[in-house]
Amino acid sequence: MAALRLQGCWPGTLSGPARQARDWQVWALPAPLRGFVLAVTAAAVTATGVATAATRWRLPQLAVFVALLACGVALIESTRTIREVHGSIVRDLQPVWYLAIAVTLPPAYAFLAPLPLLVYKLCRAPGMVAYRRVFSNATISLGYGTAAVLFHAVPRSVAGPAPGAGAHVLSWVLVVVGCGLVGWVINDGLIVVAIKLADRGAGVRELVGTRATLTADLVELSLGVSLALVVAIQPLLMALALPSVLLYRRYMMRAQLVAEARIDPRTGLLNAGAWRREAEVELARAQRHQGRAALVIVHIGQFASVTETAGRQAADEVLRRMACILREHLRGYDLIGRQAADRFAVLLPETGLDEARRVSERLRDQLAAEPVDVQHGGHAGFVFRMTVSIGVAVREESRSSLAGLIQAADSALASADWAGAVVCAGPADAARPRLGDRRLSRRAFPGSPGRGGAARPRRPGFRGRRRHRSSQTAG
């Protein structure tokens, strides 16, 4: 695996705050998306400053504000360990508290409310991408701050700070519903625009128009209106609403919780446990029907050097790209899983030795032909060329268990690691590694029987280079 710094990247001559600002991931975004993210954030900061300057602060209102934020903190803690899905609109039910703040408190509180929750979430979940979270909270601030301004502009005869009684309650609730819709449209609308700028192929209907998303938004709005009504009548009653919001949040995350028990978060493939369980089932099926199956283990050469040289984020991009290539070039019913930090396991049903070798060689060539370009972070501009070695084993009568297949594929991989090649395990009683269609010479492995004892081939590894703008192109 090799790494190269592309031209046009920042020279490493700055220090202190300037270097930290240079390393912000937002600068690596495409120009239209970067401009949109910065413009929305600046608009939220400006609106918050104007609203704050025009507000008279009162202790009872501050107490209600702090209590509602405490409920938001409890909601964060209830699902803090669940990884948010990138490239989608996360429905975390926080707008329930924001709508109540917008209705029962002056607009400045609605503009300010996302800020303390943002700081708390970044501190409690440090692995989050900061600019995405800042942008998301800026859209919330604009959406529900605008909703607060509109609500307080409605005459008291229609709405006002208290719901009142009789027909006034109905008009008050309708105005709150309308303000909630305004907050939802602004918030989700800005996020959809950002997602479309980042990914032109993203579908708006899949983001906000499916039955599941519309149901979640409707429930979120209903809970927000109910909480606003409760807080307007008596703020202490918000404690009764908190358990319901927490339970529904856990219910909404149930599908993701089930997926996270099976999916590796860094690649989107099956994790080791889930892959093993499903592979056992597939091999049992092959054994009942006397079918064929092959196991392929893919190893990234010197993957630890990527993390040491360019950091965790660059390593994650390498893993994601490799997982994408595996999915693109394998069949839909092949079982792909991440077996270890630098290893992937693939079970190929109804596949013999020759076909498994062809598939493996095609994967190796494809992985070598497509370098991974790091797009974000302080190492944006690095290009990694992946060097992989692959071990292959096929199911036989004397080697039908998953443990036996893994052992045979591991043995073949141990030979392949020294050549960056595809090595297939031979029959269980006489394993003979093969490189492509040629037998590996015993001279290639020191200590093996035979004459000569030639030196072991150099193991493919990681080579890192940087080039600044004035550098020559590396060969």
C-alpha positions as a Markdown table, in Angstrom:
| # | Residue | x | y | z |
|---|---|---|---|---|
| 1 | Met | 0.0 | 0.0 | 0.0 |
| 2 | Ala | 1.4 | 3.4 | -0.9 |
| 3 | Ala | 0.4 | 6.9 | 0.0 |
| 4 | Leu | 1.1 | 10.1 | -1.9 |
| 5 | Arg | 0.3 | 13.7 | -1.1 |
| 6 | Leu | -1.4 | 15.5 | -4.0 |
| 7 | Gln | -0.5 | 18.9 | -5.2 |
| 8 | Gly | -2.6 | 21.9 | -4.2 |
| 9 | Cys | -2.9 | 20.9 | -0.6 |
| 10 | Trp | -2.0 | 23.2 | 2.3 |
| 11 | Pro | 1.7 | 23.6 | 3.0 |
| 12 | Gly | 2.6 | 22.5 | 6.5 |
| 13 | Thr | 4.1 | 25.8 | 7.6 |
| 14 | Leu | 1.4 | 27.1 | 10.0 |
| 15 | Ser | 1.2 | 26.6 | 13.7 |
| 16 | Gly | -1.1 | 27.1 | 16.7 |
| 17 | Pro | -4.7 | 28.3 | 16.0 |
| 18 | Ala | -4.0 | 28.8 | 12.3 |
| 19 | Arg | -3.0 | 25.2 | 11.9 |
| 20 | Gln | -6.1 | 24.0 | 13.8 |
| 21 | Ala | -8.3 | 26.2 | 11.6 |
| 22 | Arg | -6.6 | 24.8 | 8.5 |
| 23 | Asp | -7.4 | 21.3 | 9.6 |
| 24 | Trp | -11.1 | 21.8 | 10.0 |
| 25 | Gln | -12.9 | 19.3 | 7.8 |
| 26 | Val | -15.3 | 21.8 | 6.4 |
| 27 | Trp | -12.5 | 23.2 | 4.2 |
| 28 | Ala | -12.2 | 19.9 | 2.4 |
| 29 | Leu | -15.9 | 20.1 | 1.2 |
| 30 | Pro | -16.7 | 20.9 | -2.4 |
| 31 | Ala | -17.0 | 24.7 | -2.9 |
| 32 | Pro | -20.9 | 24.9 | -3.3 |
| 33 | Leu | -21.5 | 22.7 | -0.2 |
| 34 | Arg | -18.8 | 24.5 | 1.8 |
| 35 | Gly | -20.3 | 27.9 | 1.0 |
| 36 | Phe | -23.8 | 26.7 | 1.8 |
| 37 | Val | -22.8 | 25.2 | 5.2 |
| 38 | Leu | -20.9 | 28.4 | 6.2 |
| 39 | Ala | -23.7 | 30.7 | 5.0 |
| 40 | Val | -26.3 | 28.8 | 7.1 |
| 41 | Thr | -24.1 | 28.7 | 10.1 |
| 42 | Ala | -23.4 | 32.5 | 9.8 |
| 43 | Ala | -27.1 | 33.2 | 9.4 |
| 44 | Ala | -27.9 | 31.3 | 12.6 |
| 45 | Val | -25.1 | 33.0 | 14.6 |
| 46 | Thr | -26.3 | 36.4 | 13.4 |
| 47 | Ala | -30.0 | 35.7 | 14.1 |
| 48 | Thr | -29.1 | 34.4 | 17.6 |
| 49 | Gly | -27.1 | 37.6 | 18.3 |
| 50 | Val | -29.8 | 39.9 | 17.3 |
| 51 | Ala | -32.5 | 38.0 | 19.2 |
| 52 | Thr | -30.3 | 37.8 | 22.3 |
| 53 | Ala | -29.6 | 41.5 | 22.3 |
| 54 | Ala | -33.3 | 42.3 | 22.1 |
| 55 | Thr | -34.4 | 40.0 | 25.0 |
| 56 | Arg | -35.0 | 40.9 | 28.6 |
| 57 | Trp | -33.9 | 37.9 | 30.7 |
| 58 | Arg | -36.1 | 36.8 | 33.6 |
| 59 | Leu | -35.2 | 34.2 | 36.1 |
| 60 | Pro | -38.5 | 32.1 | 35.9 |
| 61 | Gln | -38.0 | 31.9 | 32.1 |
| 62 | Leu | -34.4 | 30.8 | 32.6 |
| 63 | Ala | -35.5 | 28.1 | 35.0 |
| 64 | Val | -38.0 | 26.7 | 32.4 |
| 65 | Phe | -35.3 | 26.9 | 29.7 |
| 66 | Val | -32.8 | 25.0 | 31.8 |
| 67 | Ala | -35.4 | 22.3 | 32.7 |
| 68 | Leu | -36.3 | 21.7 | 29.0 |
| 69 | Leu | -32.6 | 21.5 | 28.2 |
| 70 | Ala | -32.1 | 19.0 | 30.9 |
| 71 | Cys | -34.8 | 16.9 | 29.3 |
| 72 | Gly | -32.9 | 17.2 | 26.0 |
| 73 | Val | -29.7 | 16.0 | 27.8 |
| 74 | Ala | -31.6 | 13.0 | 29.1 |
| 75 | Leu | -32.7 | 12.2 | 25.6 |
| 76 | Ile | -29.1 | 12.4 | 24.3 |
| 77 | Glu | -27.9 | 10.1 | 27.0 |
| 78 | Ser | -30.6 | 7.5 | 26.3 |
| 79 | Thr | -29.2 | 6.9 | 22.8 |
| 80 | Arg | -25.7 | 8.3 | 23.0 |
| 81 | Thr | -23.9 | 5.1 | 22.1 |
| 82 | Ile | -26.0 | 4.5 | 19.0 |
| 83 | Arg | -24.1 | 5.6 | 15.9 |
| 84 | Glu | -26.0 | 8.1 | 13.7 |
| 85 | Val | -26.4 | 7.2 | 10.0 |
| 86 | His | -24.4 | 9.5 | 7.7 |
| 87 | Gly | -26.2 | 11.0 | 4.7 |
| 88 | Ser | -29.7 | 10.9 | 6.2 |
| 89 | Ile | -31.9 | 13.1 | 8.4 |
| 90 | Val | -31.6 | 11.9 | 11.9 |
| 91 | Arg | -34.9 | 12.1 | 13.8 |
| 92 | Asp | -33.8 | 12.3 | 17.4 |
| 93 | Leu | -36.9 | 13.9 | 18.8 |
| 94 | Gln | -35.0 | 16.9 | 20.1 |
| 95 | Pro | -37.4 | 19.2 | 18.2 |
| 96 | Val | -40.0 | 18.2 | 20.8 |
| 97 | Trp | -38.1 | 20.4 | 23.3 |
| 98 | Tyr | -37.3 | 23.1 | 20.8 |
| 99 | Leu | -40.9 | 23.6 | 19.9 |
| 100 | Ala | -41.9 | 23.9 | 23.6 |
| 101 | Ile | -39.2 | 26.4 | 24.1 |
| 102 | Ala | -40.3 | 28.4 | 21.0 |
| 103 | Val | -43.9 | 28.6 | 22.2 |
| 104 | Thr | -43.5 | 29.2 | 25.9 |
| 105 | Leu | -40.3 | 31.4 | 25.9 |
| 106 | Pro | -39.1 | 34.5 | 24.0 |
| 107 | Pro | -37.5 | 33.8 | 20.6 |
| 108 | Ala | -33.9 | 34.3 | 21.9 |
| 109 | Tyr | -34.3 | 31.0 | 23.8 |
| 110 | Ala | -35.3 | 29.1 | 20.7 |
| 111 | Phe | -32.3 | 30.5 | 18.8 |
| 112 | Leu | -29.9 | 29.6 | 21.7 |
| 113 | Ala | -31.3 | 26.2 | 22.6 |
| 114 | Pro | -29.3 | 24.1 | 20.2 |
| 115 | Leu | -26.0 | 25.5 | 21.3 |
| 116 | Pro | -25.7 | 24.0 | 24.8 |
| 117 | Leu | -27.0 | 20.6 | 23.5 |
| 118 | Leu | -24.4 | 20.8 | 20.7 |
| 119 | Val | -21.6 | 21.3 | 23.2 |
| 120 | Tyr | -22.8 | 18.5 | 25.4 |
| 121 | Lys | -23.2 | 16.1 | 22.6 |
| 122 | Leu | -19.8 | 16.8 | 21.2 |
| 123 | Cys | -18.2 | 16.3 | 24.6 |
| 124 | Arg | -20.1 | 13.1 | 25.2 |
| 125 | Ala | -19.7 | 11.6 | 21.7 |
| 126 | Pro | -16.2 | 12.9 | 20.6 |
| 127 | Gly | -16.1 | 10.7 | 17.5 |
| 128 | Met | -18.8 | 12.8 | 15.7 |
| 129 | Val | -17.8 | 15.0 | 12.7 |
| 130 | Ala | -18.0 | 18.5 | 14.2 |
| 131 | Tyr | -19.0 | 20.5 | 11.1 |
| 132 | Arg | -22.0 | 18.3 | 10.4 |
| 133 | Arg | -23.2 | 18.6 | 14.0 |
| 134 | Val | -22.7 | 22.4 | 13.9 |
| 135 | Phe | -24.5 | 22.8 | 10.6 |
| 136 | Ser | -27.4 | 20.6 | 11.9 |
| 137 | Asn | -27.8 | 22.7 | 15.0 |
| 138 | Ala | -27.6 | 25.9 | 12.9 |
| 139 | Thr | -30.6 | 24.6 | 10.8 |
| 140 | Ile | -32.5 | 23.8 | 14.0 |
| 141 | Ser | -31.7 | 27.3 | 15.4 |
| 142 | Leu | -33.0 | 29.0 | 12.3 |
| 143 | Gly | -36.1 | 26.7 | 12.0 |
| 144 | Tyr | -37.4 | 26.9 | 15.5 |
| 145 | Gly | -36.2 | 30.5 | 16.1 |
| 146 | Thr | -38.3 | 31.5 | 13.1 |
| 147 | Ala | -41.2 | 29.5 | 14.5 |
| 148 | Ala | -40.8 | 31.4 | 17.8 |
| 149 | Val | -40.8 | 34.7 | 16.1 |
| 150 | Leu | -44.0 | 33.8 | 14.2 |
| 151 | Phe | -45.8 | 32.5 | 17.2 |
| 152 | His | -45.1 | 35.6 | 19.3 |
| 153 | Ala | -46.3 | 37.8 | 16.4 |
| 154 | Val | -49.7 | 36.2 | 16.5 |
| 155 | Pro | -52.3 | 38.4 | 18.4 |
| 156 | Arg | -53.0 | 37.3 | 22.0 |
| 157 | Ser | -56.7 | 36.9 | 21.0 |
| 158 | Val | -55.7 | 33.9 | 18.8 |
| 159 | Ala | -52.7 | 32.4 | 20.6 |
| 160 | Gly | -50.7 | 34.2 | 23.3 |
| 161 | Pro | -48.5 | 32.8 | 26.1 |
| 162 | Ala | -51.4 | 30.7 | 27.7 |
| 163 | Pro | -53.8 | 28.4 | 25.9 |
| 164 | Gly | -56.8 | 29.8 | 27.8 |
| 165 | Ala | -60.1 | 27.9 | 27.6 |
| 166 | Gly | -62.9 | 27.1 | 25.1 |
| 167 | Ala | -62.3 | 28.0 | 21.5 |
| 168 | His | -59.1 | 29.8 | 22.4 |
| 169 | Val | -57.4 | 26.4 | 23.2 |
| 170 | Leu | -58.2 | 25.2 | 19.7 |
| 171 | Ser | -56.9 | 28.3 | 18.0 |
| 172 | Trp | -53.8 | 28.2 | 20.2 |
| 173 | Val | -53.1 | 24.5 | 19.3 |
| 174 | Leu | -53.6 | 25.3 | 15.6 |
| 175 | Val | -51.1 | 28.1 | 15.8 |
| 176 | Val | -48.6 | 25.9 | 17.6 |
| 177 | Val | -49.0 | 23.2 | 14.9 |
| 178 | Gly | -48.4 | 25.8 | 12.2 |
| 179 | Cys | -45.3 | 27.0 | 13.9 |
| 180 | Gly | -44.1 | 23.4 | 14.4 |
| 181 | Leu | -44.5 | 22.9 | 10.6 |
| 182 | Val | -42.5 | 26.0 | 9.9 |
| 183 | Gly | -39.7 | 24.8 | 12.1 |
| 184 | Trp | -39.8 | 21.4 | 10.4 |
| 185 | Val | -39.8 | 22.8 | 6.9 |
| 186 | Ile | -36.9 | 25.1 | 7.5 |
| 187 | Asn | -34.8 | 22.5 | 9.4 |
| 188 | Asp | -35.3 | 19.6 | 7.1 |
| 189 | Gly | -35.3 | 21.7 | 4.0 |
| 190 | Leu | -31.8 | 23.1 | 4.7 |
| 191 | Ile | -30.5 | 19.7 | 5.5 |
| 192 | Val | -32.0 | 18.2 | 2.3 |
| 193 | Val | -30.2 | 21.0 | 0.3 |
| 194 | Ala | -26.9 | 20.1 | 1.9 |
| 195 | Ile | -27.3 | 16.4 | 1.3 |
| 196 | Lys | -28.2 | 17.1 | -2.4 |
| 197 | Leu | -25.1 | 19.3 | -2.8 |
| 198 | Ala | -23.0 | 16.5 | -1.3 |
| 199 | Asp | -24.6 | 13.7 | -3.3 |
| 200 | Arg | -26.5 | 14.6 | -6.4 |
| 201 | Gly | -28.0 | 11.2 | -6.6 |
| 202 | Ala | -29.7 | 11.4 | -3.2 |
| 203 | Gly | -33.4 | 11.1 | -3.5 |
| 204 | Val | -35.6 | 13.7 | -1.7 |
| 205 | Arg | -38.4 | 11.3 | -1.4 |
| 206 | Glu | -36.2 | 8.7 | 0.4 |
| 207 | Leu | -35.1 | 11.4 | 2.8 |
| 208 | Val | -38.4 | 13.0 | 3.8 |
| 209 | Gly | -41.2 | 11.4 | 1.8 |
| 210 | Thr | -41.4 | 7.7 | 2.8 |
| 211 | Arg | -44.1 | 6.3 | 5.0 |
| 212 | Ala | -41.6 | 5.8 | 7.8 |
| 213 | Thr | -40.1 | 9.3 | 7.7 |
| 214 | Leu | -43.6 | 10.9 | 7.5 |
| 215 | Thr | -44.9 | 8.9 | 10.4 |
| 216 | Ala | -41.8 | 9.8 | 12.5 |
| 217 | Asp | -42.2 | 13.5 | 11.7 |
| 218 | Leu | -45.9 | 13.4 | 12.5 |
| 219 | Val | -45.3 | 11.7 | 15.9 |
| 220 | Glu | -42.5 | 14.2 | 16.6 |
| 221 | Leu | -44.8 | 17.1 | 15.8 |
| 222 | Ser | -47.6 | 15.6 | 17.9 |
| 223 | Leu | -45.3 | 15.1 | 20.9 |
| 224 | Gly | -44.0 | 18.7 | 20.5 |
| 225 | Val | -47.4 | 20.2 | 20.5 |
| 226 | Ser | -48.5 | 18.2 | 23.5 |
| 227 | Leu | -45.4 | 19.1 | 25.4 |
| 228 | Ala | -45.9 | 22.8 | 24.6 |
| 229 | Leu | -49.4 | 22.7 | 25.8 |
| 230 | Val | -48.4 | 21.0 | 29.1 |
| 231 | Val | -45.5 | 23.4 | 29.7 |
| 232 | Ala | -47.8 | 26.4 | 29.0 |
| 233 | Ile | -50.3 | 25.2 | 31.6 |
| 234 | Gln | -47.7 | 24.2 | 34.2 |
| 235 | Pro | -44.0 | 23.8 | 33.5 |
| 236 | Leu | -43.5 | 21.2 | 36.3 |
| 237 | Leu | -45.7 | 18.8 | 34.3 |
| 238 | Met | -43.0 | 18.4 | 31.7 |
| 239 | Ala | -41.5 | 15.6 | 33.9 |
| 240 | Leu | -44.6 | 13.5 | 33.0 |
| 241 | Ala | -43.8 | 13.8 | 29.3 |
| 242 | Leu | -40.1 | 12.9 | 29.5 |
| 243 | Pro | -40.6 | 9.1 | 29.8 |
| 244 | Ser | -43.0 | 9.0 | 26.8 |
| 245 | Val | -40.4 | 10.8 | 24.6 |
| 246 | Leu | -37.6 | 8.6 | 25.8 |
| 247 | Leu | -39.5 | 5.4 | 25.1 |
| 248 | Tyr | -40.6 | 6.5 | 21.7 |
| 249 | Arg | -37.0 | 7.5 | 20.9 |
| 250 | Arg | -35.9 | 4.0 | 21.8 |
| 251 | Tyr | -38.7 | 2.5 | 19.7 |
| 252 | Met | -37.6 | 4.6 | 16.7 |
| 253 | Met | -34.0 | 3.4 | 17.1 |
| 254 | Arg | -35.0 | -0.3 | 17.4 |
| 255 | Ala | -34.3 | -1.2 | 13.7 |
| 256 | Gln | -30.9 | 0.6 | 13.9 |
| 257 | Leu | -30.1 | -1.2 | 17.2 |
| 258 | Val | -30.8 | -4.6 | 15.5 |
| 259 | Ala | -28.7 | -3.6 | 12.5 |
| 260 | Glu | -25.8 | -2.5 | 14.7 |
| 261 | Ala | -25.8 | -5.9 | 16.3 |
| 262 | Arg | -25.0 | -7.4 | 12.9 |
| 263 | Ile | -23.2 | -4.6 | 11.0 |
| 264 | Asp | -19.6 | -3.4 | 11.3 |
| 265 | Pro | -19.9 | 0.4 | 11.7 |
| 266 | Arg | -16.7 | 1.2 | 9.8 |
| 267 | Thr | -17.5 | -0.7 | 6.6 |
| 268 | Gly | -21.3 | -1.4 | 6.6 |
| 269 | Leu | -20.5 | -5.1 | 6.1 |
| 270 | Leu | -21.4 | -7.9 | 8.4 |
| 271 | Asn | -19.4 | -7.9 | 11.6 |
| 272 | Ala | -17.4 | -11.0 | 12.6 |
| 273 | Gly | -20.1 | -12.6 | 14.8 |
| 274 | Ala | -22.9 | -12.1 | 12.3 |
| 275 | Trp | -20.8 | -13.3 | 9.4 |
| 276 | Arg | -19.9 | -16.5 | 11.2 |
| 277 | Arg | -23.5 | -17.3 | 12.2 |
| 278 | Glu | -24.7 | -16.8 | 8.6 |
| 279 | Ala | -21.8 | -18.7 | 7.1 |
| 280 | Glu | -22.5 | -21.6 | 9.4 |
| 281 | Val | -26.1 | -21.7 | 8.1 |
| 282 | Glu | -24.9 | -21.5 | 4.5 |
| 283 | Leu | -22.4 | -24.3 | 4.9 |
| 284 | Ala | -25.0 | -26.5 | 6.6 |
| 285 | Arg | -27.2 | -26.0 | 3.6 |
| 286 | Ala | -24.4 | -26.8 | 1.2 |
| 287 | Gln | -23.7 | -30.0 | 3.2 |
| 288 | Arg | -27.3 | -31.2 | 3.1 |
| 289 | His | -27.5 | -30.7 | -0.7 |
| 290 | Gln | -23.9 | -31.8 | -1.4 |
| 291 | Gly | -23.3 | -28.3 | -2.8 |
| 292 | Arg | -20.1 | -26.4 | -3.4 |
| 293 | Ala | -18.8 | -23.4 | -1.4 |
| 294 | Ala | -15.6 | -21.5 | -1.2 |
| 295 | Leu | -14.1 | -19.2 | 1.4 |
| 296 | Val | -12.0 | -16.2 | 0.5 |
| 297 | Ile | -10.0 | -14.2 | 3.0 |
| 298 | Val | -8.7 | -10.8 | 1.9 |
| 299 | His | -5.9 | -9.2 | 3.8 |
| 300 | Ile | -4.8 | -5.5 | 3.5 |
| 301 | Gly | -1.0 | -5.3 | 3.5 |
| 302 | Gln | 0.4 | -3.2 | 6.4 |
| 303 | Phe | -2.9 | -1.6 | 7.2 |
| 304 | Ala | -1.7 | -0.5 | 10.6 |
| 305 | Ser | 0.7 | 1.9 | 8.8 |
| 306 | Val | -2.2 | 3.8 | 7.4 |
| 307 | Thr | -3.5 | 4.7 | 10.8 |
| 308 | Glu | -0.1 | 5.6 | 12.1 |
| 309 | Thr | 0.7 | 7.8 | 9.1 |
| 310 | Ala | -2.6 | 9.4 | 8.2 |
| 311 | Gly | -4.9 | 8.8 | 11.2 |
| 312 | Arg | -8.1 | 6.9 | 11.9 |
| 313 | Gln | -10.2 | 8.8 | 9.4 |
| 314 | Ala | -8.0 | 8.0 | 6.5 |
| 315 | Ala | -8.0 | 4.3 | 7.6 |
| 316 | Asp | -11.8 | 4.4 | 7.7 |
| 317 | Glu | -11.9 | 5.7 | 4.1 |
| 318 | Val | -9.6 | 2.9 | 3.0 |
| 319 | Leu | -11.9 | 0.3 | 4.7 |
| 320 | Arg | -15.1 | 1.9 | 3.2 |
| 321 | Arg | -13.6 | 1.9 | -0.3 |
| 322 | Met | -12.5 | -1.7 | 0.0 |
| 323 | Ala | -15.9 | -2.7 | 1.2 |
| 324 | Cys | -17.5 | -0.9 | -1.7 |
| 325 | Ile | -15.3 | -2.7 | -4.2 |
| 326 | Leu | -16.1 | -6.0 | -2.6 |
| 327 | Arg | -19.9 | -5.3 | -2.8 |
| 328 | Glu | -19.6 | -4.1 | -6.4 |
| 329 | His | -17.7 | -7.2 | -7.7 |
| 330 | Leu | -19.5 | -10.0 | -5.8 |
| 331 | Arg | -22.9 | -11.5 | -6.1 |
| 332 | Gly | -25.8 | -10.3 | -4.0 |
| 333 | Tyr | -26.0 | -13.6 | -2.1 |
| 334 | Asp | -22.3 | -13.9 | -1.3 |
| 335 | Leu | -21.6 | -13.4 | 2.4 |
| 336 | Ile | -19.1 | -10.5 | 3.0 |
| 337 | Gly | -17.9 | -9.7 | 6.5 |
| 338 | Arg | -15.1 | -7.9 | 8.2 |
| 339 | Gln | -13.2 | -10.6 | 10.1 |
| 340 | Ala | -10.5 | -8.4 | 11.7 |
| 341 | Ala | -9.0 | -4.9 | 11.5 |
| 342 | Asp | -7.3 | -5.6 | 8.2 |
| 343 | Arg | -9.1 | -8.8 | 7.0 |
| 344 | Phe | -12.3 | -9.5 | 5.2 |
| 345 | Ala | -14.0 | -12.9 | 4.8 |
| 346 | Val | -16.2 | -13.8 | 1.9 |
| 347 | Leu | -18.2 | -17.0 | 1.6 |
| 348 | Leu | -19.1 | -17.9 | -2.0 |
| 349 | Pro | -22.0 | -20.3 | -2.2 |
| 350 | Glu | -22.1 | -22.7 | -5.2 |
| 351 | Thr | -18.6 | -21.9 | -6.2 |
| 352 | Gly | -15.7 | -24.3 | -7.0 |
| 353 | Leu | -11.9 | -23.8 | -6.8 |
| 354 | Asp | -11.4 | -22.5 | -10.3 |
| 355 | Glu | -14.2 | -20.0 | -10.1 |
| 356 | Ala | -13.2 | -18.9 | -6.6 |
| 357 | Arg | -9.6 | -18.3 | -7.9 |
| 358 | Arg | -10.9 | -16.2 | -10.9 |
| 359 | Val | -13.1 | -14.1 | -8.6 |
| 360 | Ser | -10.2 | -13.6 | -6.1 |
| 361 | Glu | -7.8 | -12.5 | -8.8 |
| 362 | Arg | -10.4 | -10.1 | -10.3 |
| 363 | Leu | -10.8 | -8.6 | -6.8 |
| 364 | Arg | -7.1 | -8.3 | -6.3 |
| 365 | Asp | -6.7 | -6.5 | -9.7 |
| 366 | Gln | -9.6 | -4.2 | -9.0 |
| 367 | Leu | -8.3 | -3.2 | -5.6 |
| 368 | Ala | -4.9 | -2.5 | -6.9 |
| 369 | Ala | -6.3 | -0.4 | -9.8 |
| 370 | Glu | -8.5 | 1.9 | -7.7 |
| 371 | Pro | -6.5 | 4.1 | -5.3 |
| 372 | Val | -8.3 | 5.6 | -2.3 |
| 373 | Asp | -8.2 | 9.4 | -2.2 |
| 374 | Val | -8.6 | 10.9 | 1.3 |
| 375 | Gln | -11.2 | 13.7 | 1.0 |
| 376 | His | -11.4 | 15.0 | 4.6 |
| 377 | Gly | -9.4 | 15.9 | 7.6 |
| 378 | Gly | -5.8 | 17.1 | 8.0 |
| 379 | His | -4.6 | 14.4 | 5.6 |
| 380 | Ala | -6.9 | 15.4 | 2.7 |
| 381 | Gly | -5.1 | 14.8 | -0.6 |
| 382 | Phe | -3.3 | 11.6 | 0.4 |
| 383 | Val | -3.8 | 8.8 | -2.1 |
| 384 | Phe | -3.5 | 5.2 | -0.9 |
| 385 | Arg | -2.9 | 2.3 | -3.2 |
| 386 | Met | -4.0 | -0.9 | -1.6 |
| 387 | Thr | -1.9 | -4.0 | -1.8 |
| 388 | Val | -3.9 | -7.1 | -0.8 |
| 389 | Ser | -3.2 | -10.8 | -0.5 |
| 390 | Ile | -5.9 | -13.4 | -0.7 |
| 391 | Gly | -6.3 | -16.9 | 0.6 |
| 392 | Val | -8.9 | -19.3 | -0.8 |
| 393 | Ala | -10.2 | -22.6 | 0.4 |
| 394 | Val | -13.1 | -24.7 | -0.9 |
| 395 | Arg | -15.5 | -27.0 | 0.8 |
| 396 | Glu | -14.6 | -30.7 | 0.7 |
| 397 | Glu | -15.9 | -33.9 | 2.3 |
| 398 | Ser | -13.0 | -33.9 | 4.7 |
| 399 | Arg | -13.1 | -30.1 | 5.2 |
| 400 | Ser | -16.8 | -29.2 | 5.4 |
| 401 | Ser | -16.9 | -27.2 | 8.7 |
| 402 | Leu | -16.5 | -23.4 | 8.8 |
| 403 | Ala | -13.5 | -23.8 | 11.2 |
| 404 | Gly | -11.8 | -26.1 | 8.8 |
| 405 | Leu | -12.3 | -23.8 | 5.9 |
| 406 | Ile | -11.0 | -20.8 | 7.9 |
| 407 | Gln | -7.9 | -22.8 | 8.9 |
| 408 | Ala | -7.2 | -23.8 | 5.3 |
| 409 | Ala | -7.8 | -20.3 | 4.0 |
| 410 | Asp | -5.6 | -18.8 | 6.7 |
| 411 | Ser | -2.8 | -21.2 | 5.8 |
| 412 | Ala | -3.1 | -20.2 | 2.1 |
| 413 | Leu | -3.2 | -16.5 | 3.2 |
| 414 | Ala | 0.1 | -17.0 | 5.1 |
| 415 | Ser | 1.7 | -18.0 | 1.9 |
| 416 | Ala | 0.0 | -15.2 | -0.1 |
| 417 | Asp | 1.0 | -12.5 | 2.3 |
| 418 | Trp | 4.6 | -12.8 | 1.1 |
| 419 | Ala | 3.8 | -12.3 | -2.5 |
| 420 | Gly | 0.7 | -10.0 | -2.6 |
| 421 | Ala | -1.0 | -12.8 | -4.5 |
| 422 | Val | -4.0 | -15.2 | -4.6 |
| 423 | Val | -3.1 | -18.5 | -3.0 |
| 424 | Cys | -5.6 | -21.4 | -3.0 |
| 425 | Ala | -5.5 | -24.2 | -0.5 |
| 426 | Gly | -5.1 | -27.6 | -2.0 |
| 427 | Pro | -6.9 | -30.8 | -0.9 |
| 428 | Ala | -7.2 | -31.2 | 2.8 |
| 429 | Asp | -4.8 | -34.1 | 2.8 |
| 430 | Ala | -2.2 | -32.5 | 0.5 |
| 431 | Ala | -2.5 | -28.7 | 0.4 |
| 432 | Arg | -0.5 | -27.2 | -2.4 |
| 433 | Pro | -0.6 | -23.4 | -2.7 |
| 434 | Arg | -1.0 | -21.9 | -6.1 |
| 435 | Leu | -0.3 | -18.4 | -7.4 |
| 436 | Gly | -2.8 | -17.6 | -10.1 |
| 437 | Asp | -2.4 | -20.5 | -12.5 |
| 438 | Arg | 1.2 | -21.2 | -11.6 |
| 439 | Arg | 2.5 | -23.3 | -8.8 |
| 440 | Leu | 4.6 | -21.5 | -6.2 |
| 441 | Ser | 8.2 | -22.6 | -6.2 |
| 442 | Arg | 9.5 | -24.0 | -2.9 |
| 443 | Arg | 12.5 | -21.7 | -3.4 |
| 444 | Ala | 10.2 | -18.7 | -2.7 |
| 445 | Phe | 9.9 | -19.7 | 0.9 |
| 446 | Pro | 13.1 | -20.0 | 3.0 |
| 447 | Gly | 13.3 | -23.1 | 5.2 |
| 448 | Ser | 11.1 | -25.2 | 2.8 |
| 449 | Pro | 12.6 | -28.4 | 1.4 |
| 450 | Gly | 14.5 | -28.1 | -1.8 |
| 451 | Arg | 17.6 | -26.6 | -3.2 |
| 452 | Gly | 18.7 | -23.1 | -3.3 |
| 453 | Gly | 16.9 | -21.5 | -0.3 |
| 454 | Ala | 16.3 | -18.3 | -2.2 |
| 455 | Ala | 15.5 | -15.2 | -0.1 |
| 456 | Arg | 11.8 | -14.7 | 0.8 |
| 457 | Pro | 10.1 | -12.1 | -1.4 |
| 458 | Arg | 9.7 | -8.7 | 0.1 |
| 459 | Arg | 6.4 | -8.4 | 1.8 |
| 460 | Pro | 4.1 | -5.7 | 0.3 |
| 461 | Gly | 3.8 | -2.9 | 2.7 |
| 462 | Phe | 2.9 | 0.7 | 3.2 |
| 463 | Arg | 5.0 | 3.5 | 1.7 |
| 464 | Gly | 4.0 | 7.1 | 2.5 |
| 465 | Arg | 5.1 | 10.2 | 0.6 |
| 466 | Arg | 4.2 | 13.8 | 0.7 |
| 467 | Arg | 4.5 | 16.4 | -1.9 |
| 468 | His | 4.0 | 20.1 | -1.5 |
| 469 | Arg | 3.0 | 22.4 | -4.3 |
| 470 | Ser | 6.6 | 22.9 | -5.4 |
| 471 | Ser | 7.4 | 19.1 | -5.4 |
| 472 | Gln | 8.0 | 17.0 | -8.4 |
| 473 | Thr | 5.5 | 14.3 | -9.3 |
| 474 | Ala | 6.4 | 11.1 | -7.5 |
| 475 | Gly | 6.9 | 8.1 | -9.6 |
